[in-house]
Amino acid sequence: MTQAMPPPAAYHCVKPDAPEAARAKMVATVSGDVATMAAFITEAKKWPAFKVEADARSNGIRFVRMTSPNSTPYRDIGGLIYTAQVRQLTVTMNSEPPICGMEEN
């Protein structure tokens, strides 16, 4: 009888009450048209907790990965997401490490 391999470490989640969860950082990945993304990045400076960690372009699409501490207020997270959505950009939010029970959106 063979046993299934565990998922890679990147896919392991931590329990919400674990010490690792308290140190988790929030990650926003935003992508879209290069010109629209430039305007978004300028406006995103309203939320200084979010820092650009990576910025790349491929086939006319710009991808930006922004991180913030898990203590970032919900109004700031919501403001960043709303600003991206108004500009019709694609946004995903998650935490690193992933926290069990949180859905990736």
DRENPA-3360 file (N, C-alpha, C; in nm, 2 decimals, always signed):
BEGIN
1 = MTQAMPPP = +0.08/-0.12/+0.00/+0.00/+0.00/+0.00/+0.09/+0.12/+0.00 ~ +0.06/+0.22/-0.09/+0.14/+0.34/-0.10/+0.07/+0.45/-0.03 ~ +0.15/+0.54/+0.03/+0.09/+0.65/+0.10/+0.11/+0.78/+0.01 ~ +0.01/+0.86/+0.01/+0.02/+0.99/-0.07/+0.12/+1.08/-0.01 ~ +0.19/+1.15/-0.10/+0.29/+1.25/-0.05/+0.22/+1.37/+0.01 ~ +0.27/+1.43/+0.11/+0.21/+1.55/+0.16/+0.22/+1.66/+0.06 ~ +0.14/+1.76/+0.07/+0.15/+1.87/-0.02/+0.28/+1.95/+0.01 ~ +0.33/+2.02/-0.09/+0.45/+2.10/-0.07/+0.43/+2.20/+0.05;
9 = AAYHCVKP = +0.54/+2.24/+0.12/+0.53/+2.32/+0.24/+0.45/+2.45/+0.21 ~ +0.46/+2.50/+0.09/+0.39/+2.63/+0.05/+0.24/+2.62/+0.07 ~ +0.19/+2.49/+0.06/+0.04/+2.47/+0.07/-0.01/+2.44/+0.21 ~ +0.08/+2.43/+0.31/+0.04/+2.40/+0.44/-0.01/+2.52/+0.50 ~ -0.13/+2.51/+0.57/-0.18/+2.63/+0.64/-0.15/+2.62/+0.78 ~ -0.15/+2.74/+0.85/-0.13/+2.74/+0.99/-0.27/+2.77/+1.06 ~ -0.28/+2.72/+1.18/-0.41/+2.75/+1.25/-0.42/+2.90/+1.29 ~ -0.54/+2.95/+1.29/-0.55/+3.09/+1.33/-0.49/+3.14/+1.46;
17 = DAPEAARA = -0.48/+3.04/+1.56/-0.43/+3.08/+1.69/-0.28/+3.05/+1.70 ~ -0.22/+3.00/+1.59/-0.07/+2.97/+1.60/+0.01/+3.09/+1.59 ~ +0.13/+3.09/+1.65/+0.22/+3.21/+1.65/+0.25/+3.25/+1.51 ~ +0.26/+3.16/+1.42/+0.29/+3.19/+1.28/+0.18/+3.28/+1.22 ~ +0.06/+3.26/+1.26/-0.06/+3.33/+1.21/-0.05/+3.48/+1.25 ~ +0.00/+3.50/+1.37/+0.02/+3.63/+1.42/+0.12/+3.71/+1.35 ~ +0.21/+3.64/+1.28/+0.32/+3.71/+1.21/+0.29/+3.71/+1.06 ~ +0.18/+3.66/+1.02/+0.15/+3.65/+0.87/+0.14/+3.79/+0.81;
25 = KMVATVSG = +0.18/+3.79/+0.68/+0.16/+3.92/+0.61/+0.05/+3.90/+0.51 ~ -0.02/+4.01/+0.48/-0.12/+4.01/+0.38/-0.06/+4.04/+0.24 ~ -0.10/+3.97/+0.14/-0.04/+3.98/+0.01/-0.15/+4.01/-0.09 ~ -0.14/+4.12/-0.17/-0.23/+4.16/-0.27/-0.15/+4.14/-0.40 ~ -0.21/+4.08/-0.50/-0.16/+4.07/-0.63/-0.26/+4.14/-0.73 ~ -0.21/+4.24/-0.79/-0.30/+4.32/-0.88/-0.24/+4.31/-1.02 ~ -0.33/+4.30/-1.12/-0.28/+4.29/-1.26/-0.37/+4.36/-1.35 ~ -0.32/+4.41/-1.46/-0.40/+4.47/-1.56/-0.32/+4.55/-1.66;
33 = DVATMAAF = -0.39/+4.63/-1.75/-0.32/+4.71/-1.85/-0.21/+4.80/-1.79 ~ -0.10/+4.81/-1.86/+0.01/+4.89/-1.81/-0.02/+5.03/-1.76 ~ -0.09/+5.10/-1.85/-0.13/+5.24/-1.81/-0.22/+5.25/-1.69 ~ -0.32/+5.16/-1.69/-0.41/+5.16/-1.58/-0.34/+5.12/-1.45 ~ -0.25/+5.03/-1.45/-0.17/+4.99/-1.34/-0.09/+5.10/-1.29 ~ -0.03/+5.18/-1.38/+0.05/+5.30/-1.34/-0.03/+5.39/-1.25 ~ -0.15/+5.42/-1.30/-0.24/+5.51/-1.22/-0.28/+5.45/-1.09 ~ -0.31/+5.32/-1.09/-0.34/+5.25/-0.96/-0.23/+5.26/-0.86;
41 = ITEAKKWP = -0.10/+5.23/-0.91/+0.01/+5.24/-0.82/+0.03/+5.38/-0.76 ~ +0.00/+5.48/-0.84/+0.01/+5.62/-0.79/-0.10/+5.64/-0.68 ~ -0.22/+5.59/-0.70/-0.33/+5.61/-0.61/-0.31/+5.52/-0.48 ~ -0.24/+5.41/-0.50/-0.22/+5.31/-0.39/-0.13/+5.37/-0.28 ~ -0.06/+5.48/-0.31/+0.02/+5.54/-0.21/-0.05/+5.60/-0.09 ~ -0.19/+5.60/-0.11/-0.27/+5.65/+0.00/-0.27/+5.55/+0.12 ~ -0.23/+5.42/+0.09/-0.22/+5.32/+0.19/-0.07/+5.28/+0.21 ~ +0.00/+5.35/+0.29/+0.15/+5.33/+0.30/+0.18/+5.19/+0.36;
49 = AFKVEADA = +0.09/+5.13/+0.42/+0.12/+4.99/+0.48/+0.15/+4.89/+0.37 ~ +0.10/+4.92/+0.25/+0.12/+4.83/+0.14/+0.25/+4.87/+0.07 ~ +0.34/+4.77/+0.06/+0.47/+4.79/-0.01/+0.48/+4.71/-0.13 ~ +0.53/+4.76/-0.24/+0.54/+4.68/-0.37/+0.66/+4.59/-0.35 ~ +0.64/+4.46/-0.36/+0.74/+4.36/-0.34/+0.79/+4.31/-0.48 ~ +0.71/+4.31/-0.58/+0.74/+4.27/-0.71/+0.66/+4.34/-0.81 ~ +0.72/+4.37/-0.93/+0.66/+4.44/-1.03/+0.71/+4.38/-1.17 ~ +0.62/+4.32/-1.25/+0.66/+4.26/-1.37/+0.56/+4.29/-1.48;
57 = RSNGIRFV = +0.61/+4.28/-1.60/+0.52/+4.29/-1.72/+0.54/+4.17/-1.81 ~ +0.43/+4.13/-1.87/+0.43/+4.02/-1.97/+0.31/+4.04/-2.06 ~ +0.34/+4.04/-2.19/+0.24/+4.05/-2.30/+0.14/+4.17/-2.28 ~ +0.20/+4.28/-2.24/+0.11/+4.40/-2.22/+0.04/+4.41/-2.09 ~ +0.06/+4.31/-2.00/-0.01/+4.31/-1.87/+0.10/+4.33/-1.76 ~ +0.06/+4.42/-1.67/+0.15/+4.45/-1.56/+0.10/+4.37/-1.43 ~ +0.19/+4.31/-1.36/+0.16/+4.24/-1.24/+0.24/+4.30/-1.12 ~ +0.16/+4.33/-1.02/+0.23/+4.39/-0.90/+0.19/+4.31/-0.78;
65 = RMTSPNST = +0.29/+4.28/-0.70/+0.26/+4.21/-0.57/+0.29/+4.30/-0.46 ~ +0.19/+4.33/-0.37/+0.21/+4.42/-0.26/+0.18/+4.35/-0.13 ~ +0.26/+4.38/-0.03/+0.25/+4.31/+0.10/+0.22/+4.42/+0.21 ~ +0.16/+4.38/+0.31/+0.13/+4.46/+0.43/+0.13/+4.37/+0.55 ~ +0.15/+4.43/+0.67/+0.14/+4.36/+0.79/+0.00/+4.31/+0.82 ~ -0.02/+4.20/+0.89/-0.15/+4.16/+0.92/-0.23/+4.25/+1.01 ~ -0.16/+4.35/+1.06/-0.23/+4.45/+1.15/-0.29/+4.57/+1.06 ~ -0.28/+4.56/+0.93/-0.33/+4.66/+0.84/-0.49/+4.67/+0.86;
73 = PYRDIGGL = -0.54/+4.79/+0.89/-0.69/+4.80/+0.91/-0.77/+4.76/+0.79 ~ -0.88/+4.70/+0.81/-0.97/+4.65/+0.70/-1.01/+4.76/+0.61 ~ -1.02/+4.88/+0.66/-1.06/+5.00/+0.57/-0.95/+5.02/+0.47 ~ -0.82/+5.00/+0.50/-0.71/+5.02/+0.41/-0.71/+4.90/+0.31 ~ -0.73/+4.78/+0.35/-0.74/+4.67/+0.26/-0.85/+4.69/+0.17 ~ -0.97/+4.72/+0.22/-1.09/+4.74/+0.14/-1.07/+4.86/+0.04 ~ -1.00/+4.96/+0.08/-0.98/+5.08/+0.00/-0.89/+5.04/-0.12 ~ -0.78/+4.96/-0.09/-0.69/+4.91/-0.20/-0.77/+4.83/-0.30;
81 = IYTAQVRQ = -0.85/+4.73/-0.25/-0.92/+4.64/-0.33/-1.02/+4.72/-0.42 ~ -1.10/+4.81/-0.35/-1.20/+4.89/-0.42/-1.14/+4.97/-0.53 ~ -1.02/+5.03/-0.50/-0.95/+5.12/-0.60/-0.91/+5.03/-0.73 ~ -0.87/+4.91/-0.70/-0.83/+4.82/-0.81/-0.95/+4.78/-0.89 ~ -1.06/+4.75/-0.82/-1.18/+4.70/-0.89/-1.25/+4.81/-0.97 ~ -1.25/+4.93/-0.92/-1.30/+5.04/-1.00/-1.23/+5.06/-1.13 ~ -1.10/+5.03/-1.13/-1.02/+5.05/-1.25/-1.03/+4.92/-1.33 ~ -1.11/+4.82/-1.29/-1.13/+4.69/-1.36/-1.00/+4.61/-1.37;
89 = LTVTMNSE = -0.92/+4.62/-1.26/-0.80/+4.54/-1.25/-0.83/+4.41/-1.18 ~ -0.75/+4.31/-1.20/-0.77/+4.18/-1.13/-0.70/+4.18/-1.00 ~ -0.76/+4.14/-0.89/-0.71/+4.15/-0.76/-0.72/+4.01/-0.69 ~ -0.62/+3.97/-0.62/-0.63/+3.85/-0.53/-0.56/+3.89/-0.40 ~ -0.62/+3.84/-0.29/-0.57/+3.87/-0.16/-0.55/+3.73/-0.09 ~ -0.44/+3.72/-0.02/-0.42/+3.60/+0.07/-0.32/+3.64/+0.18 ~ -0.28/+3.54/+0.25/-0.18/+3.57/+0.36/-0.07/+3.47/+0.34 ~ +0.05/+3.51/+0.39/+0.17/+3.42/+0.39/+0.22/+3.42/+0.53;
97 = PPICGMEE = +0.22/+3.30/+0.60/+0.17/+3.17/+0.54/+0.02/+3.17/+0.54 ~ -0.04/+3.08/+0.46/-0.18/+3.07/+0.45/-0.24/+3.03/+0.59 ~ -0.35/+3.09/+0.62/-0.41/+3.07/+0.75/-0.53/+2.97/+0.73 ~ -0.54/+2.86/+0.80/-0.65/+2.76/+0.78/-0.78/+2.83/+0.80 ~ -0.87/+2.80/+0.71/-1.01/+2.86/+0.72/-1.03/+2.99/+0.64 ~ -0.92/+3.05/+0.60/-0.93/+3.17/+0.52/-0.94/+3.13/+0.37 ~ -1.03/+3.19/+0.30/-1.04/+3.16/+0.16/-0.96/+3.26/+0.08 ~ -0.90/+3.21/-0.03/-0.82/+3.30/-0.12/-0.92/+3.36/-0.21;
105 = N = -0.92/+3.49/-0.22/-1.01/+3.56/-0.31/-0.94/+3.65/-0.41;
% end
